[in-house]
Amino acid sequence: MEIREFSGNMKKALEKKLGDGYTVEEKTISKNNGVSLEALVIRKDKINLSPTIYLRSYYERYTGGEGLKSVSESLLSDYYNAVPPQGIDMDFYTDYEKVREGLFYKLISTERNSALLEEIPHIPFQDLDIVFYYSLDTEGMPEGTILVRNKHMEMWGIGTEELMKDATANSPLSMPAKCSMLLDVIKEMKPESAEFISDYDNLPPMYIISNEKMINGASAILYPGLLSELSDKLGSGLLIIPSSVHEVIVIPENGIDDRDYLRRMIYCINRSQLDPQDILSDTLYYFDAETEKITVAS
C-alpha cells in the first residue's frame, strides 16, 4: 500500500471513529527544502484551529506490520493531545503589537527554497536565509507555528528590519541556546559507548549548538555573543558544521588540518543520514574571533 492509499484508508477509519461534528481532510504540505509530506487535518465544529498530523511515522509503523486499527487509534490519541481545548480567536494576528513578542527566526537553505523565498520576508546570510515565524505556544498549541509571509508584512505595515529586530530580541530569551560537548551528549544517550568513546579523548573538542527545544536550533549561531564566548573559551576561531536545521557542530579551527575532509563529511551525511527537509547546507563555515563574523570557510 502506497502512502496516498494509506492516507485515504486512515481518513475513512478516523471519520468512522470520530462521528458527527468532525471532518477529516487529506492534504499535501510543502515543507522546508521543497519537500512535500502527506498529512491529515482533523477539524472539529466550533474549533477554528486544528493541528496538522503528518503521516510518515504512522505509515512506517503500518508497513512495519502494525495493524491499521492500532495505527489509527494511536493517531487519534495524538490528535486529542495536540488539539486546543477551545477555539483560538485568530483576529489577534492582524495586530502586529499582539504578534511581535511571539516572533522568532530560523535558518534555511537559499538554493533549496528559492520558490518559497519569493513569498516570504527573508535576510540573506551567506548561502542561507534568515526567515521568520510566529509560535503558537501561548495560544495553546505548543508545536504550532505560522511562517511569516509577505502578505502578513503588508497587513502589519512593517518592514523586514523590524521583524529582525523583534526576532533577535525574542529568540535568545524564549529559546535559550544549548551548547554541549558532543562526546558528553553521545555518552548520555548511549552510556554503553563510554568505553569506546574514551579512545577519542585526543580529538579536538566538539560542541553541539542548538536551542533548548532542539527545533530549528541552528539559528542559535546568530545569538549575540554566543560564538564569541565559545571562541574565547577555546582560544581559537571556530569551524561550523551545519549538521541540520536543528543544530550545528562547532570545532576550534586550530584542531583541524583537513577542511576538505569536513566538507566531504557534510555532503555525505546530508545525503545518507538526514531527512531531506532537515538539511541546512553543504557548506563549512568559519567564525573569525577578531571580526566576530561568520563566513564560508576558505
N, C-alpha and C positions, 0 to 999 in steps of 0.2 A: 504494500500500500504506500503510495507516494504521499508527501506531506499535505498536498492540496486535498486529496481524498480523505486523509486523516482529519483535516480541519472540518470538512463537511460532516463527517460522522460525529465528531466532537460537538459540533453545533447542534445536531439533532438530539444527541444524548443530553446535552445541557438544557435545551428547550423543554424536553420531557421532564427533567428533574425540577426545573425552576417553576414551570407552570405559568399562569396568568400574571400579568404585571411586569414581565421581563421580556426583553428582546435580545437576541444574540446575533452579532454581526461579524462576518468574516472580513478581515482587512489584510492588505499587504502594506507594511510600514517601511518607509525609507529610513535607513539608519545611517550612521557615520560611514564614510568612505564609499558611499553609493550602494551599500548592502541593503537588500530587501528581505524582510522577515515576515513569515505568516503569523497572524495573530487573531485573537477573538476579543471583541469588546462586548461585555455584558451590561446592558442598560436596564435600570430599574425605574419604574414610573416615579416621578417627582424627585428623582436624584439626577441632577444635571451634570454630574462629572463622574466618569467611570474609568477604572484602571484598564490599561491595555495588557492582555495576557498573551505573552509570546509563547509559541507552541513548540519551539525546537526541543526543549528539555523533556516535555511530555511525549513528544514524538519518539525521542530516543528511548524513553522508558518502554513505550509500546513496541518498538522494533526490537528491544532487548528481551521481550517475552511477557511483559506485564499486560494484563487484560484491559480492554477499552473501558470497561465499567470502573475498574480500580483507578485508572488514569483520570477519567472524567470526574470521579469523586475527589481526587486529590486536587485537580484544577479548581473545582468548585470551592473547596476549603480555602485554597489560596485566594480566590476571589473575595470570599467573605472577610478574610483577614485584611484585605487591601482596600475594600470599598469604604468610603467615608460614611459614617452612620447617618449623616444628614446631607442634604444637597448643599453645594457651595455656591454662594452668590458671586458670580464672576464679574459683576459690574465694577468691582474694585480695580480690575485690571485696566480700565480705561483711564485711571488716575495715576500718573507717574509717582506722585508723592506717596501713594499707598503701595507702590510696587518697588521703589528703589532700594529698600532695605532687604529685599529678598533676591537681589540680582547678584549673579556670580559669573566668573569666566571659566573657560576651558580652552585647551589647545587641540586643533585638528590639522590634518594634512591639507595643504593648499592644493596639491595636484589631485588627490583622490576625492576632493569635494568641490571641484570647480563649478559645477552646476548649482550646488546648494549655496555657495558663496555669493551668487548673483542675487539671492533672495534674502540675505541676512546681513546685518551690520558686522563688520569684522575689521581687525587691525593686523596687517602683515607682521610676521615675526620670523625672520629667516625664511625657511621653506615651509613654515607653518602659518596658521592664522589664529588669533585670539577671537573667540566668539562668546556670546553671552546667553544666559538662560535665567529663568525665574524658578526658584524652588518652591514647591507647594507644601513644604514641611509644615509651615504654620497654618495651613488650611486643612490639615488632617490627612494628607497623603504623603507619607514620608519619602516614597520613591518617585513622586510625581514631579516633573519639570515641564516648563514651557520654553522652547527655543525662541529667543527674541528675533523677530523678523523686521524687514524694512517697513512693513505696514504698521507694526507696533510703534516704530520710531515716529512715523508720520502722525499717528494718533496722539502720541505723547508730546509731539512738538519739540523733540530734543535731538542732540547730535551724538555721534559715536564717542566723542571726548567725555561727555557727561556720563555715558554708560560705563566707560572705562574707569572713570574716577570713582563711581559708586561701587563697581565690582571689585576694584582694588582695595577699597575700604572694607567691604564685606567678607571677601573670600578668606583672608588670613584669620579673621576673628571667628566666623561661624564654621569654617572648615580648616582648623589649625593644621599646620604642616606636621608630618610624621617622618622623622629621619632615623633610620635604624641600620645597624650593621647587617649586611646581607647574610653573613655566616650565622649571626645570632638568630635571625629570622628562620633560617633553614633548620637550625638546631631546635628551635621552639616548635616548629611544625613537625619535624621528624627527629625526635630525641635519639632514635636508634642510629642516626647518621653521625652522631657526635664524634665517634672514634675515627670514622672515615674522614670527616672534615678536618680533624686535627692535623692531617698530613698537609693541609694547605695554609698553615699558620704563617708561612713566609710570604704569602701573596700580599700585594698592596691592599690596604683597607678599602672595602667597597660598601657603599651606603645605598639603601633604597630610600628614595624620597617620594612621598605621596601626601595625601591628607588623611585625617583620622577615619574618614569613611571609606578610603581606598577606592573612590569613584572619581573619575576624571582628575586624578591626583597629579598627573604630570605637570599640570599648570602651577603646582606649588613652586616650581623653579622661578616663577615670576614674583613670588612673595618678596617684598623689600627686605634686604639684609640676609636672607636665608643662606644663599650660596656664599656670600662674603664671610659669614660666621664660620661655615664649614671650611672654606678655603684658609682662613686664619688658623683654624684648629689644626689643619693638616700641613700648613706651611707650604702650600703649592697651589698652582692653578688647577682647574678641575676638568676632566673629560666626562661628558654626559652621554649616557647610552639611553636612547628612548625605548625602553622595554615594552611600553604600551601606552595608550592614552591615560591609563590609570596610575602609572608610576614610572620613574626613571631610576637608573643606576648611576651613581657618581663615583669616579675613581680619581685619585690625585694624579696629575699628569707626570710627575716625576717617578711614578711607579710603573709606567708603561713605555716600552720601547717601540712596539709594533702597532701603530694605529690602524694599519691596513687590516690586521687580524681582527680588530674590533669591528671594523666596517663590514667585513665578511660575516662575522658572527651576527651582527644586527640583521643583515639581509637574510641570512638563513633562518634565524629564529622567527622573523616576521612571517616567513612563508611555511614554516613547519610546526610552530608551536602556538601561534595566536589565531583567534578568530579574526576574519578579515576586518570586521568593524572595530576591533581593538587596536589595530596597527596605527602608530603615530607617524613614524618616519623611518627611512633607511639611513638617515644622516647621523654622523657622530658630531657632537657639539663640544665647544670649548668655552669655559668661563675664565676670563682673564682677571686675576686677583687685583691688578693695578687699576684697570679701567672699569672693573665690575660690570663687564658686558659679556653677553652670550653671543658667540659667533659659530659658524661652521668650522670644525677643526681642520687645520691645514694638513 
